[in-house]
Amino acid sequence: MPKTKNKTSAMLQVEEAKGERLELLIPRLINTVGLSKAADELGISKSSMNYWCMKLGIVRQVVALVPGERVEIRGKHLI
């Protein structure tokens, strides 16, 4: 995965504090605790979280399932 250019100073500070690249950290947090709590954990607003996702190319999708349906997610970095 190529390094993302032009991260803001706030993004770099969070990466330094958390010891992990945001491209991996943000999706993991959103999937485990949700967007609002993930933003709180990183010390940023929800609108900043949305902006960071857009800037870093992180795609968020909501899926509604009927009872009995399942979703399988495949990717290089499984959470």
C-alpha positions in Angstrom: 0.0 0.0 0.0 1.5 3.3 -1.0 2.0 6.0 1.7 -0.6 8.6 1.7 0.7 12.1 0.9 -0.1 15.3 2.7 -1.3 14.1 6.1 -2.1 17.0 8.4 0.0 17.7 11.5 -3.0 16.5 13.6 -3.0 13.2 11.7 0.7 12.8 12.2 0.4 13.5 15.9 -2.4 10.8 16.3 -0.2 8.3 14.4 2.7 9.1 16.7 0.6 8.8 19.8 -1.1 5.6 18.8 1.9 4.0 17.2 0.0 2.9 14.1 -0.8 4.2 10.7 -4.2 5.8 10.4 -5.0 3.8 7.3 -5.1 0.7 9.5 -6.2 2.2 12.8 -9.3 4.1 11.7 -11.1 1.2 10.0 -10.4 -1.1 13.0 -11.8 1.5 15.4 -14.8 2.3 13.4 -15.6 -1.4 13.0 -15.2 -2.2 16.6 -16.7 0.9 18.4 -18.4 2.9 15.7 -17.5 6.3 14.2 -18.5 8.5 17.1 -16.5 6.6 19.7 -13.6 6.1 17.3 -13.4 9.9 16.9 -13.6 10.4 20.7 -10.8 7.8 21.2 -8.6 9.7 18.7 -9.5 13.1 20.2 -11.1 14.5 17.1 -14.6 15.5 16.0 -16.9 13.3 14.0 -16.6 15.8 11.0 -12.8 15.5 11.3 -13.1 11.7 11.3 -15.2 11.9 8.1 -12.7 14.2 6.5 -9.8 11.9 7.5 -11.6 8.9 6.0 -12.1 10.8 2.8 -8.5 12.1 2.7 -7.1 8.6 3.4 -9.3 6.8 0.9 -11.1 4.8 3.7 -14.5 3.7 2.4 -17.4 3.3 4.8 -20.6 1.5 3.8 -23.7 0.5 5.7 -25.4 -2.7 4.9 -28.9 -3.6 6.0 -29.7 -7.3 6.2 -32.9 -9.3 6.5 -33.0 -11.9 9.2 -30.8 -14.9 8.2 -28.6 -13.0 5.7 -24.9 -12.7 6.2 -22.1 -10.5 4.9 -18.6 -11.7 4.2 -15.8 -9.2 3.9 -12.6 -10.2 2.2 -9.5 -8.1 2.0 -5.8 -7.9 2.4 -6.0 -6.6 6.0 -8.6 -8.5 7.9 -9.7 -7.1 11.3 
